[in-house]
Amino acid sequence: MSSAPLNSQESPGFQETLSTGEVEQYDARGFVLKRSLFDREEIDLLRKAAKEDKALDDHAFGRDDGEGGSVRLSLWNHPGQGIYGAFARCNRLVSGARQLLRDEPYHYHSKMIMKDARVGGAWTWHQDYGYWYSNGVLTPNLVSAYIAVDPATKENGCLQVIEGSQHCGRIHHQLSGEQAGADMERVSAILERMKHLYVEMEPGDVLFFHSNLLHRSDRNQSEHPRWAMICCYNAKSNDPYKESHHPRYTPLEPVADEVIKEVGARRFGQDDADVAFLDPNHDASARSLERE
Ligand SMILES: O=C(O)CCC(=O)C(=O)O
């Protein structure tokens, strides 16, 4: 990659993604929504790459949602050098994660949620830390960045959150279909006390959210796909005490934001306009998909 990596706050060109007020908002509400964090050209590159990516499709797996549908996703542990890696390692996301974790972030995994028109399944109420707790992660100091690839609306099953629910701590999770969900007796009590929000997003918007924030999404019954890429970061100081299917602390090499367009230009430029799928030799992200 030609651009110099941005490794620290001292690096030239380093910019913080979030204002102090936004960090405070995250602490209070468990999430912060950054509208248009990626511009049209960047998100179009991501969408085009993902939708043409045979490897992503081949590695996708479905999970019964317990409501008669199935959620489809692909997941990978290491960001790689390709377009997915350029997003997961770009300064805008890494700096945001660093501000929210108050620590050096490392890439815990990324996933593409492929909620297709008419068939994309529902996600039950859960906390990500409810899933990750058993991976030897001792504290919930992890953050996810949900990047809207397609528009996300109520109709096509946008993310829903319970504002401030991260303050409830980790809630017991149990299986419903093939998905683990939070204890519904407790979720119902929380819903009576805290605000339930539908997070409608445009392509390029990013929602940073805490690993204990309760979230869910409805089935996509619309004619419109709702894909999203979610990059999850753990804090260096929260290095899991044991091995699991997601990595322990592995230094992340952040890259300048411009790298997204550089990678996109190489991938879709005149010279390689016929490249339709990720080259597994150049993009480790598509080779290390794992079932969660
Ligand atoms: O994209 C969605 O609808 C939900 C995804 C989700 O909750 C997750 O990956 O943990």
The ligand as an SDF file (V2000), in Angstrom:
LIG
                    3D

 10  9  0  0  0  0  0  0  0  0999 V2000
  -27.2450   -6.1700   10.9700 O   0  0  0  0  0  0  0  0  0  0  0  0
  -28.1070   -6.5740   11.7520 C   0  0  0  0  0  0  0  0  0  0  0  0
  -29.2860   -6.5830   11.4840 O   0  0  0  0  0  0  0  0  0  0  0  0
  -27.7090   -7.0660   13.1100 C   0  0  0  0  0  0  0  0  0  0  0  0
  -26.3330   -7.5720   13.1690 C   0  0  0  0  0  0  0  0  0  0  0  0
  -25.9250   -7.8770   14.5520 C   0  0  0  0  0  0  0  0  0  0  0  0
  -26.6350   -7.6040   15.4760 O   0  0  0  0  0  0  0  0  0  0  0  0
  -24.6550   -8.4880   14.8470 C   0  0  0  0  0  0  0  0  0  0  0  0
  -23.9030   -8.8080   13.9150 O   0  0  0  0  0  0  0  0  0  0  0  0
  -24.3580   -8.6620   16.0410 O   0  0  0  0  0  0  0  0  0  0  0  0
  1  2  2  0
  2  3  1  0
  2  4  1  0
  4  5  1  0
  5  6  1  0
  6  7  2  0
  6  8  1  0
  8  9  2  0
  8 10  1  0
M  END
$$$$
